[in-house]
Amino acid sequence: MSVIQAVFTAITITAGCTVNGSKPLHHQCVRYIKLAKTFVDYCGPTVGVTDPETGEIRTAQVIVAVLGASSYTWAEATWSQQLEDWVMSHVRCFQWLGGVPELVVPDNLKSATSRACKYDPDVNPTYQQMLEHYNVAVLPARPRKPKDKAKAEVGVQVVERWIMARIRHEIFYSLASLNQRIRELLERLNNKIMQKLGYSRAELFIQLDKPALKPLPEASYSYTLVKKVRVHADYHVEIDKHYYSVPCSLLGQQLEAWISGELVRLFNQGQEVAVHPRKRTYGYSTRNEHMPEAHRQHATWTPERLLEWAGHIGSETHSYVLHILNSRPHPEQSYRFCLGLLNLHKKYSKARLNAACARALETKVWRLSGIKSIRKRSG
C-alpha cells in the first residue's frame, strides 16, 4: 500500500466513511494533496529570552506554519508579531521548505489584513507584495470561522505541547539559541510516527506536499514596506523625515511607496513614476527631470556657487546668503531668493548692497522686499 493510499484509508476510517459507500469523504486531505496549502498562526504562550549582561527577560513570540496534506510543521521565535517579523518569518519558512506553496491561509491579525471581512478582507499591502514576489495566493481565515484555520490551530497546539512545554524550564540567552532548540525539537516532531496514519509528518511531506510546492524564485526577497504617501506642494513625498521628488505633475496625488533597504520606489496607479536610493537622514533627494521648468533654470546653481558670488560682493552679503540657505529645509527652495538678492548689485553698487545686508542681519529682516526698503531708506 502506498503512502497516499494509507492516508486515504486512515482518514476514511477516522471519518466514519467508506470509499465506495454512500457517505461522502468529507475530510479536507484530498484537496490539500491537489493544492499545496500552508496555514500560519502564532502560539498564545511566549518564551523568555534572558539578557546575559543585565538578566532582563524579554519575551519572544512563536509563529507556526502547517502544511495541509502532511501536517508537516515549521516554527520559529521572533521578537514580535509586527509586520516585518511576520513577513520575514514567511520568507524563512519558504526557504526551510525548499519551495513555495500555492496558497497561504493566515489568521486575521493586523500584519496580515488591513481590514478583516468575512467575504472580502483587505490584505496588508506589504504582506501582499512579499507573497506576489513568491507567486503565492493568500486567503485569510474568516473572522469567527475556526474551521478555516483548523490545521493552524491544531499545529499551534502541537507546538505548544510538544516543543514549548519541553523548553519551559530551559534558559536561553539569545533568540538564535532559542530557535536552534526549536529546530532540534521540530525535527523530532516531524519524524515522529503518527499513530492513526502509521507515517511521520516528514514522510508524508515528501510524498504529498513537497511535489506540489513551486520552486523558489531566482531573485531573493528583500523586505519592502508598502505604504501610501501624499505629494507635497514642492513635488516631494516624505518618508522617515527624508524627502524624495516625483514628477511635478503629480502634486497632491496619493502614491504608493515601496521602501526597501536600498531603494524607494514610487507608483501612481500601478505605474512606477520615480526611483531613489534610500536615505536614512534628514534631507532632500531631487531629480532635475521632476522639477517645474522655472526650477530647472536654477538647477545648475549650488550653495557653493551662490556663496562664492556673495563673497565677491562683500562679507555681510555672504553671511546673509548663508543664513537664507540654512533657513530653508531644502536649499533649492532659497535659490530664487538668493539670485534675486545678488542681482540687486546691478541696480545698486556692491558696497550699498553689502551695507543693506549688514543692516538686514542686525534687524533680522529676511525678505527681499525688506532689503529693498532698507536700500531706499539709506538713499
C-alpha positions in Angstrom: 0.0 0.0 0.0 1.4 3.4 -1.0 1.6 6.4 1.4 -1.3 8.2 -0.3 -3.5 5.0 -0.1 -2.6 4.6 3.5 -3.5 8.2 4.3 -6.9 7.9 2.4 -7.6 4.6 4.3 -6.8 6.1 7.7 -8.8 9.2 7.0 -11.8 7.2 5.7 -11.8 5.1 8.9 -11.5 8.1 11.1 -14.2 10.0 9.3 -16.6 7.0 9.5 -16.8 6.7 5.7 -16.2 4.1 3.1 -14.6 4.8 -0.2 -17.5 3.2 -2.1 -20.2 3.9 0.4 -23.0 6.4 0.3 -21.4 8.8 2.7 -19.1 11.3 1.0 -15.4 11.5 2.2 -15.7 15.0 3.8 -12.1 15.3 5.1 -10.0 18.1 3.5 -6.9 16.0 2.8 -7.9 15.3 -0.8 -8.0 19.0 -1.6 -4.7 19.6 0.3 -2.9 17.0 -1.8 -4.0 18.7 -5.1 -3.1 22.1 -3.8 -0.1 22.9 -1.5 -1.7 24.8 1.3 0.0 26.3 4.3 -1.7 27.5 7.5 0.0 30.2 9.6 -0.7 31.4 13.1 1.0 32.4 16.4 1.1 30.5 19.6 -0.6 32.0 22.6 2.2 31.5 25.2 5.6 33.3 24.7 9.1 32.2 25.6 11.5 34.2 27.7 15.0 35.2 26.5 17.4 36.4 29.1 19.9 39.2 28.5 23.2 37.7 29.6 24.5 41.1 30.8 21.5 42.6 32.6 19.5 39.5 33.4 16.4 41.2 32.0 13.9 38.8 30.4 12.4 39.6 27.0 9.5 37.6 25.6 9.6 36.1 22.2 6.6 35.1 20.0 6.4 31.8 18.3 4.9 31.5 14.8 3.8 28.2 13.4 3.2 27.0 9.8 1.5 23.7 9.0 1.3 22.0 5.6 -2.2 21.0 4.7 -1.9 17.4 3.5 1.0 16.1 5.6 0.7 18.3 8.8 4.4 18.9 8.3 5.2 21.7 10.9 7.6 24.6 11.0 8.0 27.1 13.8 10.4 29.9 14.9 10.6 32.6 17.6 10.6 36.3 16.8 10.6 39.4 19.0 7.1 40.5 17.9 4.1 39.9 15.7 4.8 43.2 13.9 4.8 43.4 10.2 8.5 42.9 9.4 8.8 39.9 11.7 5.6 38.4 10.3 6.7 38.9 6.6 10.3 37.7 7.1 9.1 34.6 9.0 7.2 33.6 5.9 10.4 34.0 3.8 12.4 31.8 6.2 9.6 29.2 6.2 9.6 29.0 2.4 13.4 28.7 2.4 13.2 25.9 5.1 10.6 24.0 3.0 12.7 24.4 -0.1 9.7 25.6 -2.1 6.6 27.7 -2.2 3.0 26.6 -1.5 0.2 27.6 -3.8 -1.9 29.1 -1.0 -1.2 30.6 2.4 -4.0 30.8 5.0 -3.1 33.3 7.8 -5.2 34.4 10.7 -6.8 37.8 10.7 -4.0 39.6 12.7 -3.2 43.2 11.6 0.1 42.3 10.0 -1.8 40.0 7.6 -5.0 42.0 6.9 -5.6 45.8 6.9 -9.3 45.2 7.3 -10.9 41.9 8.4 -14.0 40.9 6.5 -15.9 37.6 6.1 -16.2 38.0 2.4 -13.5 40.4 1.1 -10.7 41.1 3.5 -8.0 43.7 2.7 -4.6 42.1 2.7 -1.9 44.2 4.2 0.0 45.7 1.1 3.5 44.9 2.5 2.4 41.3 3.1 0.8 41.1 -0.3 3.9 42.4 -2.1 6.0 39.7 -0.5 3.5 37.0 -1.5 3.5 38.3 -5.1 7.3 38.1 -5.1 6.9 34.3 -4.4 3.8 34.0 -6.6 1.7 32.8 -3.6 -2.0 33.3 -3.2 -3.4 34.3 0.2 -6.8 33.5 1.7 -7.1 35.0 5.2 -9.2 32.9 7.6 -12.7 34.4 8.1 -13.5 36.0 11.4 -15.2 33.6 13.8 -14.8 30.7 11.4 -12.5 28.3 13.3 -12.8 25.6 10.6 -11.0 27.9 8.2 -7.8 27.6 10.3 -8.3 24.2 12.0 -5.0 23.0 10.7 -3.2 26.0 12.1 -4.9 25.7 15.5 -4.0 22.0 15.8 -0.5 22.8 14.7 -0.2 25.5 17.3 -1.5 23.1 20.0 1.1 20.5 18.9 3.9 23.0 19.1 2.8 24.3 22.5 2.6 20.8 23.9 5.4 19.1 22.1 8.0 21.9 22.0 7.2 24.8 24.2 6.2 22.6 27.2 9.6 20.9 26.9 11.6 24.1 27.0 9.6 26.0 29.6 12.3 25.4 32.2 15.3 26.0 29.9 17.2 29.3 29.9 18.0 31.0 26.6 20.4 33.9 26.2 19.7 34.8 22.6 16.9 34.5 20.0 19.3 32.4 17.9 19.9 29.8 20.7 16.1 29.6 21.2 15.5 29.0 17.5 18.3 26.4 17.4 16.5 24.5 20.2 13.1 24.8 18.4 14.6 23.4 15.2 16.0 20.4 17.1 12.6 19.6 18.6 10.9 20.3 15.2 13.0 17.6 13.6 11.9 15.1 16.3 8.3 16.1 16.0 8.2 15.8 12.2 10.0 12.4 12.3 7.7 11.0 15.0 5.3 8.3 13.7 1.6 9.4 13.9 -0.4 6.5 15.4 -3.5 6.9 13.2 -1.6 7.0 9.9 1.5 4.9 10.6 3.7 7.5 9.0 5.6 10.6 10.2 4.9 14.1 9.1 8.3 14.2 7.3 7.4 11.0 5.3 4.0 12.4 4.3 5.6 15.8 3.4 8.0 14.0 1.0 5.1 12.1 -0.6 2.3 14.6 -0.5 3.2 18.3 0.0 6.7 18.6 -1.4 5.8 17.5 -5.0 3.1 20.2 -5.0 5.5 23.0 -3.9 6.6 25.5 -6.5 10.3 26.3 -6.9 11.7 29.3 -5.0 12.2 32.4 -7.2 15.7 33.1 -8.5 15.7 36.6 -7.1 16.0 36.8 -3.3 13.4 38.8 -1.4 14.4 42.0 0.4 11.9 43.3 3.0 9.9 46.1 1.4 7.5 48.3 3.3 4.5 49.4 1.2 2.6 52.5 2.3 0.6 55.4 0.9 2.2 58.8 0.6 1.0 62.2 -0.5 2.8 64.5 -2.9 3.5 67.9 -1.2 3.4 71.3 -2.9 7.1 71.1 -3.5 6.6 67.9 -5.6 8.3 65.7 -2.9 7.0 62.9 -0.7 8.2 62.4 2.9 9.5 59.1 4.1 11.2 58.8 7.5 12.0 62.6 7.5 13.7 62.4 4.1 12.0 64.0 1.0 12.0 62.4 -2.4 11.0 64.1 -5.6 8.4 62.9 -8.1 7.2 64.5 -11.4 5.7 67.9 -10.6 2.6 67.0 -12.5 1.6 64.7 -9.6 1.1 67.5 -7.0 -1.4 66.5 -4.4 -1.7 62.9 -5.6 -1.6 59.9 -3.3 1.1 57.5 -4.4 2.2 54.0 -3.3 5.7 53.8 -1.9 7.8 50.6 -1.9 10.6 51.1 0.7 13.4 48.6 0.8 16.8 48.7 2.5 18.3 50.2 -0.7 15.6 51.8 -2.8 12.5 53.9 -2.6 10.2 53.2 -5.5 7.1 55.3 -6.0 4.0 54.2 -8.0 1.0 56.1 -9.3 -1.9 53.7 -10.1 0.4 50.8 -10.6 2.9 52.7 -12.8 6.4 53.4 -11.4 7.0 57.2 -11.5 10.2 57.6 -9.5 13.1 55.6 -8.0 15.6 57.0 -5.5 18.4 55.5 -3.3 17.1 55.0 0.2 18.3 57.7 2.7 18.0 57.5 6.4 19.0 61.0 7.3 17.0 64.3 7.0 17.3 65.9 3.6 16.1 66.0 0.1 16.6 63.8 -2.9 15.6 65.7 -6.0 15.9 64.8 -9.7 16.1 67.6 -12.3 13.6 66.0 -14.6 10.9 66.2 -11.8 11.2 70.0 -11.4 8.9 72.6 -13.0 10.6 74.5 -15.8 11.2 77.5 -13.7 13.1 75.4 -11.1 15.2 73.7 -13.7 16.6 77.0 -14.7 18.2 77.2 -11.3 19.3 73.5 -11.2 22.9 74.3 -12.2 23.2 76.5 -9.1 24.7 75.2 -5.9 25.0 76.7 -2.4 28.8 76.9 -3.0 28.4 78.9 -6.2 25.9 81.3 -4.6 28.2 81.8 -1.5 31.2 82.5 -3.8 29.2 85.1 -5.7 28.0 86.7 -2.4 31.6 86.8 -1.1 32.7 88.8 -4.1 30.0 91.4 -3.2 31.0 91.5 0.5 31.3 89.6 3.8 27.9 90.9 5.0 26.2 89.7 1.8 28.0 86.3 2.2 26.7 86.0 5.8 23.2 87.0 4.8 23.1 84.4 1.9 24.5 81.7 4.2 21.6 82.4 6.7 19.0 82.2 3.9 20.4 78.9 2.6 20.4 77.4 6.1 16.9 78.6 6.9 15.1 76.6 4.3 14.5 72.8 4.6 15.6 72.3 1.0 18.5 74.6 -0.3 16.9 74.8 -3.8 13.9 76.5 -2.3 16.1 79.5 -1.5 17.9 79.7 -4.8 15.4 82.1 -6.4 15.6 84.4 -3.4 19.4 84.4 -3.4 19.6 85.0 -7.1 17.2 87.9 -6.8 19.2 89.4 -3.9 22.6 89.0 -5.6 21.3 90.6 -8.9 20.5 93.8 -6.9 24.2 94.8 -7.3 23.3 95.6 -10.9 20.8 98.2 -9.7 22.8 99.4 -6.6 26.5 99.2 -6.1 28.2 96.2 -4.4 29.0 98.5 -1.4 25.4 99.6 -1.0 24.0 96.1 -1.3 26.6 94.8 1.2 25.6 97.6 3.6 21.9 96.7 3.2 22.7 93.1 4.0 24.5 94.2 7.1 21.5 96.2 8.3 19.2 93.3 7.5 21.3 91.0 9.6 21.1 93.4 12.6 17.3 93.9 12.3 16.6 90.2 11.3 14.9 91.1 8.0 14.7 88.0 5.8 12.5 89.2 2.9 13.8 90.6 -0.4 11.3 93.4 -0.1 12.9 94.3 3.3 16.3 94.6 1.7 14.9 96.9 -1.0 13.2 99.0 1.7 16.5 99.3 3.6 18.3 100.4 0.5 15.7 103.1 -0.3 15.8 104.5 3.2 19.6 104.7 3.2 19.5 106.6 0.0 
